[in-house]
Amino acid sequence: MSVLVKWPEKQMCVSDTDLSEAVKAVEAAFAKTLESLRVDIGLSEMVEKLYVPMCAWIVHWKEQKKGPLVLGINGAQGAGKSTLFNLLEVTLTEAFGLRVVGFSLDDLYKVRSEREYLSQSVHPLLKTRGVPGTHDVALGIEIIESLVQAEPTTVTKIPVFDKSIDDRCSSAVWQEWTGSADIIVFEGWCVGAIAQDDDALKTPVNRLEEEEDAEGIWRAYVNHHLKTDYAQLFAKIDLMLMLQVPSMQSVFEWRSLQEKKLAERMRYIHDTQQPTDHLRIMDEEEIVRFIQHYERLTRFMLSEMPARADLTLRLNSNHKIDDIRINKWIRQ
């Protein structure tokens, strides 16, 4: 396991004693959830070296503003955003006594019929979920504003998207959150992304753009939405955290692992004699093409976001956090 040695201890707004107690509380909580989170045996050291100090840093920024803090988490496919959210949620709850709610950009995908309409009226590539322009941005803004402004009895409904059927779940199974929260976590592969210069769109970055978007209509549409409605959504974020993957090759490998997990789910559904006709697993060639939908923006974010994200956690090829970069400093 990589040991983090560069975390700036002076950035934490709690005493050594409080930090020690926080570590004990989190470790006790993780003892019950370790198996479900599937975190390796180095968790104890990570709690002490990363998660508790990082959450102490987040808590400081929470204390600087009135009302909930909106924390954005950016990370390419397979980077571990959902696992990081789970770890932050437990740490902030158990060690700092905060109410934490979170949702994913993935849960905001437009329903399949809407994307099919976009594929016919704008560009065929918009049928594939994921890129800016394929999410219900207004719904995302509505959810964040509801959580920020919530009264004690306010119920905020958060959608759920099922990737295995490529469609949004019925509202009957949406997540419901009552009242406000101290920390609102909003995670997604392009959360916090900014638009490219229009000139940068002219040259294709891969075969998909060269062969299926030769006139640049699709990439211009994506970029336009980054400039407009997505910019409004991401402006709601108070603190930006990035999981920086080492390369596009890692994105492919880690996305392949996600596909294997979906295959395991299919086997479980089949074993329980539930219908599986609506489920489909991509082969390697299909995964490559799928990833190419996100390659342009992923490469751009990897090049520019570490310099402006408030906190960047750098991942190595073994999927371990081995370095951190802080751009938002606590005044001493």
C-alpha positions in Angstrom: 0.0 0.0 0.0 1.2 3.5 -0.7 1.6 5.7 2.4 0.5 9.3 2.1 3.3 11.5 3.6 2.4 14.9 2.0 -0.9 15.7 3.7 -0.3 19.2 5.3 -1.2 18.6 8.9 -1.6 22.3 9.6 -4.6 22.2 7.2 -6.7 20.3 9.8 -8.8 22.4 12.2 -8.9 19.8 15.0 -6.4 18.9 17.7 -4.3 15.7 17.6 -6.4 14.3 20.4 -9.6 14.9 18.5 -8.1 13.4 15.4 -7.1 10.3 17.3 -10.6 9.9 18.7 -12.0 10.5 15.2 -9.8 7.7 13.8 -11.1 5.3 16.5 -14.7 6.1 15.7 -14.3 5.6 12.0 -12.4 2.4 12.4 -15.2 1.1 14.6 -17.8 2.0 12.0 -15.8 0.5 9.2 -15.5 -2.8 11.1 -19.2 -3.3 10.3 -19.1 -2.1 6.7 -15.6 -3.2 5.5 -16.8 -6.3 3.7 -19.6 -4.4 1.8 -17.2 -1.6 0.7 -14.6 -4.2 -0.4 -11.7 -2.0 0.7 -8.4 -3.8 1.1 -6.6 -4.5 4.4 -4.8 -1.2 4.3 -7.9 0.7 5.3 -6.8 1.4 8.9 -3.7 3.3 7.7 -5.8 5.1 5.0 -8.3 6.2 7.7 -5.5 7.8 9.7 -3.4 9.2 6.9 -6.1 10.3 4.5 -9.8 10.0 5.3 -9.9 11.6 8.7 -7.5 14.4 7.9 -9.3 15.1 4.6 -12.7 15.2 6.3 -11.3 17.5 9.0 -10.3 19.8 6.1 -13.8 19.5 4.5 -15.4 20.3 7.9 -13.3 23.5 8.1 -14.8 24.7 4.8 -18.3 23.7 6.0 -17.8 25.9 9.0 -16.9 28.9 6.8 -20.3 29.1 5.2 -23.9 29.2 6.3 -26.0 26.2 5.4 -25.0 23.0 3.7 -21.6 22.6 1.9 -21.9 21.1 -1.6 -18.9 18.9 -2.3 -18.3 17.9 -5.9 -16.3 14.7 -6.7 -14.8 14.3 -10.2 -13.2 11.1 -11.5 -13.1 9.2 -14.7 -15.0 5.9 -15.2 -13.8 3.3 -12.7 -11.8 5.8 -10.6 -13.7 4.8 -7.4 -16.0 7.8 -6.9 -18.8 5.7 -5.3 -16.4 4.0 -2.9 -14.9 7.4 -2.0 -18.3 8.8 -1.3 -19.1 5.8 1.0 -15.8 6.3 2.9 -16.4 10.1 3.2 -20.0 9.5 4.3 -19.0 7.2 7.1 -16.1 9.3 8.2 -18.0 12.6 8.3 -20.9 10.9 10.1 -19.1 8.8 12.6 -16.1 11.1 13.3 -17.7 14.5 13.0 -21.4 13.9 13.6 -22.6 15.5 10.3 -25.6 14.6 8.2 -24.4 13.6 4.7 -26.4 13.0 1.6 -25.1 12.2 -1.9 -26.2 11.5 -5.4 -24.5 10.9 -8.7 -24.6 12.7 -12.1 -25.4 9.3 -13.5 -28.8 9.4 -11.7 -29.6 12.5 -13.8 -29.4 10.7 -17.1 -32.2 11.6 -19.5 -34.5 8.6 -19.9 -33.8 6.4 -22.9 -36.7 7.8 -25.0 -35.4 11.3 -24.6 -31.9 10.3 -25.7 -33.4 8.4 -28.7 -35.1 11.6 -29.7 -31.8 13.6 -29.4 -30.1 10.9 -31.5 -32.7 11.5 -34.3 -33.0 15.3 -34.0 -29.4 16.3 -33.2 -26.8 13.5 -33.7 -26.9 9.7 -33.5 -24.1 9.6 -30.8 -26.4 11.3 -28.3 -28.3 8.0 -27.8 -25.3 6.9 -25.7 -25.6 8.1 -22.1 -22.8 10.0 -20.4 -21.7 13.1 -22.2 -22.9 16.6 -21.4 -26.3 17.1 -23.1 -27.6 13.6 -22.0 -28.5 14.6 -18.4 -31.5 16.3 -16.9 -29.5 19.3 -15.6 -32.6 21.2 -14.4 -33.5 18.2 -12.2 -29.9 18.3 -10.8 -30.2 22.0 -9.9 -33.6 21.4 -8.4 -32.3 18.6 -6.2 -29.4 20.7 -4.9 -31.5 23.7 -4.3 -34.1 21.6 -2.5 -31.5 20.1 -0.2 -29.8 23.5 0.5 -33.1 25.3 1.3 -34.9 22.4 3.0 -37.0 22.8 6.1 -36.9 20.0 8.7 -39.9 18.3 7.0 -38.9 18.9 3.4 -38.6 15.6 1.4 -36.2 15.7 -1.5 -36.6 12.9 -4.1 -33.4 11.8 -5.9 -33.8 9.7 -9.1 -32.1 6.3 -9.6 -30.7 5.3 -12.9 -30.3 1.6 -13.7 -27.3 1.2 -16.1 -28.2 -2.5 -16.7 -31.4 -1.5 -18.5 -30.0 1.9 -19.7 -33.0 3.8 -18.3 -34.3 5.7 -15.2 -36.0 3.7 -12.5 -39.6 4.3 -11.5 -40.1 7.2 -9.1 -41.4 4.6 -6.6 -37.8 3.5 -5.9 -36.2 7.0 -5.9 -34.1 7.9 -2.9 -35.9 10.2 -0.4 -34.1 12.5 2.0 -35.9 14.4 4.7 -34.8 17.8 5.8 -31.5 19.5 5.1 -27.9 18.1 5.3 -24.5 19.4 6.5 -22.7 18.0 3.4 -24.2 17.4 0.0 -22.0 15.2 -2.2 -22.4 15.4 -5.9 -20.2 12.9 -7.9 -19.8 12.1 -11.5 -17.2 11.5 -14.2 -17.5 15.1 -15.6 -18.7 16.9 -12.5 -17.0 20.3 -12.5 -15.8 20.1 -16.1 -15.5 23.3 -18.2 -15.8 23.8 -21.9 -12.9 23.6 -24.4 -12.0 26.4 -26.7 -14.0 26.0 -30.0 -10.7 25.6 -32.0 -9.8 22.6 -29.9 -12.8 20.7 -31.3 -11.7 20.8 -34.9 -9.3 17.8 -34.7 -10.8 14.4 -33.8 -9.2 12.7 -30.8 -10.1 9.1 -31.8 -11.8 6.9 -34.4 -15.2 7.5 -33.1 -15.0 11.3 -33.6 -13.2 10.8 -37.0 -15.7 8.4 -38.4 -19.0 9.1 -36.6 -18.7 12.8 -36.0 -16.7 14.0 -39.0 -18.5 17.4 -39.1 -18.0 17.9 -35.4 -21.7 18.4 -34.7 -21.8 16.0 -31.7 -18.7 17.4 -30.0 -19.9 21.0 -30.5 -23.2 20.1 -29.0 -21.5 18.6 -25.9 -19.2 21.7 -25.6 -22.2 24.1 -25.9 -23.9 22.4 -22.9 -20.7 22.7 -20.9 -20.7 26.4 -21.5 -24.4 26.8 -20.6 -26.6 24.6 -18.4 -23.8 22.4 -17.0 -21.9 25.5 -16.0 -25.0 26.6 -14.0 -25.2 23.2 -12.3 -21.5 23.0 -11.4 -21.6 26.6 -10.1 -23.6 25.1 -7.1 -20.5 23.3 -6.0 -18.6 24.9 -3.0 -15.6 22.5 -2.8 -14.2 20.5 -5.7 -12.4 17.2 -5.3 -10.8 15.3 -8.1 -9.8 11.6 -8.3 -7.0 11.9 -11.0 -6.6 8.7 -12.9 -3.1 8.0 -14.3 -4.1 7.5 -18.0 -6.8 6.7 -20.5 -5.5 3.1 -20.6 -6.4 2.9 -16.9 -9.9 4.2 -17.7 -10.4 1.4 -20.2 -9.1 -1.3 -17.7 -11.2 0.0 -14.8 -14.3 0.3 -17.0 -13.8 -3.3 -18.0 -13.8 -4.3 -14.4 -17.2 -2.5 -14.0 -18.5 -4.5 -16.9 -17.5 -7.7 -15.2 -19.4 -6.6 -12.1 -22.5 -6.1 -14.3 -21.9 -9.6 -15.6 -21.9 -11.0 -12.1 -25.2 -9.2 -11.5 -26.7 -10.8 -14.6 -25.6 -14.2 -13.3 -27.3 -13.5 -10.0 -30.5 -12.4 -11.7 -30.4 -15.5 -14.0 -29.9 -17.8 -10.9 -33.0 -16.3 -9.3 -35.0 -17.0 -12.5 -35.7 -13.3 -13.2 -35.9 -12.1 -16.8 -32.5 -11.0 -18.3 -33.4 -10.2 -21.9 -33.0 -6.5 -21.1 -29.4 -6.9 -19.8 -26.4 -7.0 -22.1 -22.6 -7.1 -21.4 -20.2 -5.3 -23.7 -17.2 -7.1 -25.2 -13.7 -5.5 -25.4 -14.3 -3.9 -28.7 -17.6 -2.4 -27.6 -16.0 -1.1 -24.4 -13.3 0.7 -26.4 -15.9 2.4 -28.6 -17.9 3.3 -25.5 -14.9 4.9 -23.7 -14.2 6.9 -26.9 -17.4 8.8 -26.2 -15.7 10.3 -23.1 -12.1 10.4 -24.2 -12.0 14.0 -25.4 -13.4 15.5 -22.2 -11.5 13.0 -19.9 -8.2 14.0 -21.5 -9.0 17.7 -21.2 -10.0 17.3 -17.5 -6.8 15.4 -16.7 -4.8 18.2 -18.2 -6.5 21.2 -16.6 -8.5 20.2 -13.6 -5.7 19.3 -11.1 -4.6 23.0 -11.3 -8.0 24.3 -10.2 -9.7 21.5 -8.2 -9.6 22.4 -4.5 -8.2 18.9 -3.7 -6.8 16.3 -6.1 -6.2 12.7 -5.1 -3.8 11.2 -7.6 -4.2 7.5 -8.3 -1.5 5.2 -9.5 -1.8 2.3 -12.0 -2.7 -0.1 -9.1 -5.8 2.1 -8.2 -4.1 3.4 -5.1 -4.0 7.0 -3.9 -0.3 7.8 -3.7 -0.3 11.7 -3.7 -2.5 14.6 -2.9 -2.6 18.2 -4.2 -4.4 21.0 -2.3 -5.2 24.2 -4.1 -7.6 25.7 -1.5 -5.7 26.6 1.6 -6.9 27.2 5.1 -5.9 30.5 6.5 -3.8 30.0 9.6 
